[in-house]
Amino acid sequence: MTPQEAKEMTSEPPPTTGEQSEQTESTKQRRFGGDGRSTRRTPTEAGHRVTIDSLNAYYGDQHAVKELSINFEPNKVTALIGPSGCGKSTLVRCINRMHEEIPGARATGKVMVDDTDVYDERVDVVAVRRAIGMVFQKANPFPTMSIYDNVAAGLRLQGTKGARLKERVEQSLHGAGLWDEVKDRLARPGIGLSGGQQQRLCIARALAAEPDVILMDEPCSALDPIATLRIEELVEELKTRYTIVIVTHNMQQAARVADTTAFMLSGELVEHAPTEKMFTNPDDDRTEQYVTGKFG
Amino acid sequence: MSAVPLDSTFAPIGAGRRRKDKLMRGLLGLGTLVALVPLVLVLYYLLKKGLGAVSWHFLSTDPTGNFLGDPGGIKSAIFGTIEMVALASLISIPIGVGVALYLVEYGKKNKFASAVRYFVDVMTGVPSIVFGLFIYITLILSGNFGSFAGWKGSVALALLMLPIVTRSAEVVLLLVPDHLREAALALGAPRWRVVSRVVLPTALPGLVTGSLLAIARAAGETALLLFTAAIVNGTSLNLGQRMNSLPLQIFTDVGQAQDRLVARAWGAALTLVVLILLLTLIARFVSRRSRLT
């Protein structure tokens, strides 16, 4: 398809909050179907809504996420907090279907991105992961690749070639706030960067793939406070274009970056509310005990 | 912080423990030295006896087979070894790495993969002469493929190399951290591309090392070439013909009564070691260069 057509196909307004807009079969096909090669879109300014409905996730016999339903609003940052092992990471890994990569792991329920269920059998898992980017706890740049190639990998791994690669790499590095620091050494190995820079490199790599939604699984847990601050500023910037879900162990971080915060306990959602309310006047006693440091 | 008296915190370690530490250190150092002795002796004798035999004439002429006069050099053996080992590598390395990829990336712990792993282990322990015998029976005695030939030697060598390549590649591929696979999968890469773009490049230096181990092993193999490629004097560039090889040249020469033939065996042995050394250096260089391109 020509760039013109691609533009037209994606310039339709995103579904407005609260009401479900009609989406045709062909648009579903475009987003998640086939080999994913036809899914290349120009990035839209607006984020996409993620709706999770009665999600259950298992590791073998262990029931890690229980009948969980939650909404992630477009262009908002949602923080997931809760004690270790409560299923936060499992929940985000269910959104881009990385959960099923673990041997013995499975999930049931619905995860809707706009109006498409990513667990629909017609949906190609590879396309899901192209539309939903992920940043991991530990910065994981590819050790054999240069800084440039690491970011380009976001595209090359999807089979994208062509002249726009260079431009997109630069765009993504700008987007991740890393361009000025690395523009003179793009050919140097990605693992030569500092921990915080590596994590932003991974964010750039995820951005290069042009996702609709970005999942962050404790992206700052291995970083020092300054590097953490940089990432948090970046999250603030990115939410103008993306829907962001961030798992964090750090309640101050949730308070700083998140518009809404969800508290999980033993695989269940306890409470999901605007961040300010969660930290000042939560409805549930357990939330209050957790955010005030009485347990966890 | 409670105040701990300084002298108790930093009290000197008892003399007994110190003596034990010294003793253990001495023992381990001694063990290392003992292990080095045979290695150094082998290299020493190889250089002492072999260097005298090696000359341009030695490397560039075929053995004459004459009892009197010039016995000739080892050209045919060098060519034969290189050709047969090269073909064996072309057969066994892609297959071996492929099997390892299947085991690590796809088979994981299923029954078929476990069975394959078990048979690969068994194959590692099979003596080389058994592979030679197998090829002798199936490819030579069966009468369908003619007589002794270089390519039959290659196939036998490939059988020998296959389990070594597979086993070492599997170990190396397992060392590639899972978080790199996850990173690539989460970018929306199909699994084959995760393997070709991320897993293989990351594992490359280790794959090269493992393959070299197999090549070195095959280059020194004697028994199975005896009854697959046979022994000849002339150089052949045709893998369909009989072929000479360095280990067999050594094997025949060292049993001869003439000193100059025994000297040729030493020269051939030195040549073989140098060939493998060169190959190792080249492969290291190549794999280091390719790490970042």
Interface residues (C-beta under 8 A of the other chain):
Chain A: G36 N96 M98 E101 P103 V126 A127 V128 R129 R130 A131 G133 M134 F136 K138 N140 F142 P143 T144 M145 S146 A153 G154 R156 L157 Q158 G159 P189 C202 R205 A206 A209
Chain B: K108 K109 P177 H179 L180 E182 A183 A184 L185 A186 L187 G188 A189 P190 R193 V194 R197 V198 P201 T202 L204 R291 L292
